[in-house]
Amino acid sequence: QVQLMESGGGSVHAGDSLKLSCEVSGGIASVQCLAWFRQVPGKEREGVARIREHSLVLYAAAVDGRFYISDDYDNRVYLQMNSLKPEDTAVYYCAAGLDRRTCTEEMTAHLYPLWGQGTQVTVSS
């Protein structure tokens, strides 16, 4: 059974950088893509970045040019977050997609069946 575990969250100031990591264990061969989502209280979970086949990436407009997703060709995916803004404050989740539709269409939370527990990122002004 595939399990995801995020790490690397924390509290930083605006303009700082932070790198999140997600470790995938158990059945990684079934994973077609890995994505990062984020959620703030009262709002829907929104897609931040996605990676498939190690180099095919997609970013939300709000983070494009500031965030970078990568993987280690093994079982970890990373989210490098630069020039952080207070509006980036959220719980960040790692998610695994298991089919082509999930991994090629717009990032939509309900299409992803597997999730980590989330890690808090807080950016103060």
Phi, psi and chi 1 to 4 in degrees:
 res  aa     phi    psi   chi1   chi2   chi3   chi4
   1 GLN       -  129.8 -178.0  176.5  -10.6      -
   2 VAL   -72.1  132.3  177.7      -      -      -
   3 GLN  -128.2  145.0  -67.2 -175.4  -41.5      -
   4 LEU  -122.8  138.4  -50.9  172.5      -      -
   5 MET  -139.4  118.9 -179.8  169.6  -68.6      -
   6 GLU   -89.4  155.9  -55.3   92.8  -20.4      -
   7 SER  -154.8  164.6   61.0      -      -      -
   8 GLY   105.3   -2.7      -      -      -      -
   9 GLY   -69.2  171.5      -      -      -      -
  10 GLY   168.1 -170.9      -      -      -      -
  11 SER  -110.7  127.3  -64.1      -      -      -
  12 VAL  -137.7  173.7  -62.7      -      -      -
  13 HIS   -99.5  158.6  -69.2   98.2      -      -
  14 ALA   -55.1  136.7      -      -      -      -
  15 GLY    93.8  -16.0      -      -      -      -
  16 ASP   -76.7  173.3  -72.8  -11.2      -      -
  17 SER  -119.3  156.7  -63.0      -      -      -
  18 LEU  -151.9  145.4 -155.0   58.0      -      -
  19 LYS  -123.2  122.9 -173.4  172.6 -175.7  176.6
  20 LEU   -96.2  149.3  -54.8 -177.6      -      -
  21 SER  -129.9  145.2  176.1      -      -      -
  22 CYS  -132.0  122.0  173.8      -      -      -
  23 GLU   -99.0  130.3  179.8  178.8    2.9      -
  24 VAL  -106.2  129.1 -176.0      -      -      -
  25 SER  -131.1  149.1   59.8      -      -      -
  26 GLY    73.6  100.5      -      -      -      -
  27 GLY    76.6   34.0      -      -      -      -
  28 ILE   -63.9  -21.7 -167.2  170.4      -      -
  29 ALA   -61.6  -23.6      -      -      -      -
  30 SER   -83.2  -10.8   63.4      -      -      -
  31 VAL   -80.8  124.8  174.2      -      -      -
  32 GLN   -92.3  -29.3  -63.4  -66.3  -51.2      -
  33 CYS  -159.0  162.1   65.7      -      -      -
  34 LEU  -127.9  141.9  -70.3  163.7      -      -
  35 ALA  -138.3  157.5      -      -      -      -
  36 TRP  -112.1  132.1  -72.0   95.7      -      -
  37 PHE  -120.9  165.9  -75.7   75.9      -      -
  38 ARG  -143.1  155.4   65.0 -173.3 -178.3 -173.8
  39 GLN  -147.7  136.6 -171.2  170.6   27.0      -
  40 VAL  -113.8  155.0  -62.4      -      -      -
  41 PRO   -55.7  133.7  -27.0   35.8      -      -
  42 GLY    85.4   -3.1      -      -      -      -
  43 LYS  -122.0  159.5  -69.6 -167.9  173.7 -177.9
  44 GLU   -72.9  155.7  -67.3 -173.3   -2.1      -
  45 ARG   -70.3  129.9 -161.9  167.8  -68.6 -169.5
  46 GLU  -116.8  143.6   65.1  171.8   -5.0      -
  47 GLY   -71.7  139.1      -      -      -      -
  48 VAL  -110.8  -51.0  174.2      -      -      -
  49 ALA  -158.9  153.5      -      -      -      -
  50 ARG  -142.2  147.4 -178.4 -177.8   68.9 -146.9
  51 ILE  -136.2  137.4 -172.6  167.7      -      -
  52 ARG  -141.0  152.3   65.1 -178.2  178.2   94.1
  53 GLU    51.5   32.9  -60.3  177.7   19.2      -
  54 HIS    70.9  -22.1  -53.9  -61.4      -      -
  55 SER  -136.7   -8.4   61.8      -      -      -
  56 LEU   -89.4  110.7  -61.0  176.3      -      -
  57 VAL  -122.8  155.5  -62.3      -      -      -
  58 LEU  -140.3  137.3  174.6   68.6      -      -
  59 TYR  -125.7  146.8  -64.3  101.2      -      -
  60 ALA   -69.5  149.1      -      -      -      -
  61 ALA   -58.5  -33.7      -      -      -      -
  62 ALA   -67.3  -19.6      -      -      -      -
  63 VAL  -119.8   -7.2  -53.8      -      -      -
  64 ASP   -58.2  128.4 -161.9    3.5      -      -
  65 GLY    91.9  -11.9      -      -      -      -
  66 ARG  -116.9  -33.9  -61.6 -171.9  -61.9  121.3
  67 PHE  -107.5  148.0  -70.1   13.6      -      -
  68 TYR  -138.7  129.1  -60.2   93.5      -      -
  69 ILE  -105.0  141.8 -171.0  169.7      -      -
  70 SER  -153.3  167.6   62.2      -      -      -
  71 ASP  -134.9  170.5   67.3   38.4      -      -
  72 ASP  -104.8   17.4   67.8   -8.7      -      -
  73 TYR    62.0   16.5  -77.3   76.1      -      -
  74 ASP  -131.4  -97.3 -172.3    6.7      -      -
  75 ASN  -137.0   23.6   67.8  -27.1      -      -
  76 ARG  -129.4  143.8  -71.9 -177.4 -178.1  -88.1
  77 VAL  -125.2  144.4   63.3      -      -      -
  78 TYR  -123.2  155.3  -56.0  100.0      -      -
  79 LEU  -131.2  105.8 -175.0   67.6      -      -
  80 GLN   -86.0  120.7  176.0   66.6   46.4      -
  81 MET  -115.1  116.4  -55.9 -174.5  -66.3      -
  82 ASN  -113.5  162.0  -59.5  -34.5      -      -
  83 SER    47.8   50.2  -58.1      -      -      -
  84 LEU   -64.6  145.9  -78.2  160.6      -      -
  85 LYS  -120.5  157.2  -56.4  175.3 -179.2 -179.9
  86 PRO   -55.4  -33.4  -29.5   37.3      -      -
  87 GLU   -71.9   -5.5   51.1  -97.1   44.0      -
  88 ASP   -83.2   -6.9  -65.6  -41.4      -      -
  89 THR   -60.2  125.3  -64.6      -      -      -
  90 ALA  -178.0  170.9      -      -      -      -
  91 VAL   -88.2  126.6  176.9      -      -      -
  92 TYR  -101.6  131.6  -77.0   72.1      -      -
  93 TYR  -119.0  142.4  -62.9   89.5      -      -
  94 CYS   -95.5  137.9  178.8      -      -      -
  95 ALA  -136.6  147.6      -      -      -      -
  96 ALA  -112.9  131.1      -      -      -      -
  97 GLY  -101.4  141.7      -      -      -      -
  98 LEU  -114.1    0.3  -53.7 -178.6      -      -
  99 ASP  -141.3  165.0   61.7   85.1      -      -
 100 ARG   -66.0  -39.8 -178.6  170.6  179.6   79.8
 101 ARG   -60.5  -46.0  176.1 -164.9  174.9 -163.0
 102 THR   -59.0  -37.4  -61.8      -      -      -
 103 CYS   -94.6    3.9  -62.4      -      -      -
 104 THR  -125.5  -20.2   55.9      -      -      -
 105 GLU   -90.5  178.6  -65.5 -172.6   -2.8      -
 106 GLU   -53.9  141.8 -179.0  179.5   -9.1      -
 107 MET   -66.0  113.3  -70.0  179.4  -77.1      -
 108 THR  -129.8  121.6  -55.4      -      -      -
 109 ALA   -55.7  -41.3      -      -      -      -
 110 HIS   -69.6  -12.9   72.4   82.3      -      -
 111 LEU   -79.7  -14.9  -64.8  178.9      -      -
 112 TYR   -96.9  119.3  -70.2   76.5      -      -
 113 PRO   -86.6  -14.6   29.9  -34.5      -      -
 114 LEU  -125.0  133.7  -59.5  170.2      -      -
 115 TRP  -138.9  150.3  -66.2   84.6      -      -
 116 GLY   -84.7 -177.1      -      -      -      -
 117 GLN   -85.2  -13.6   82.7  -71.2  -12.1      -
 118 GLY    95.0  153.3      -      -      -      -
 119 THR  -138.7  135.6 -174.5      -      -      -
 120 GLN   -81.1  133.7  176.2   70.8   45.4      -
 121 VAL  -121.9  123.4  172.3      -      -      -
 122 THR  -123.5  124.6  -58.3      -      -      -
 123 VAL  -117.7  118.5 -175.6      -      -      -
 124 SER  -100.3  150.4   58.9      -      -      -
 125 SER   -84.0      -   57.2      -      -      -
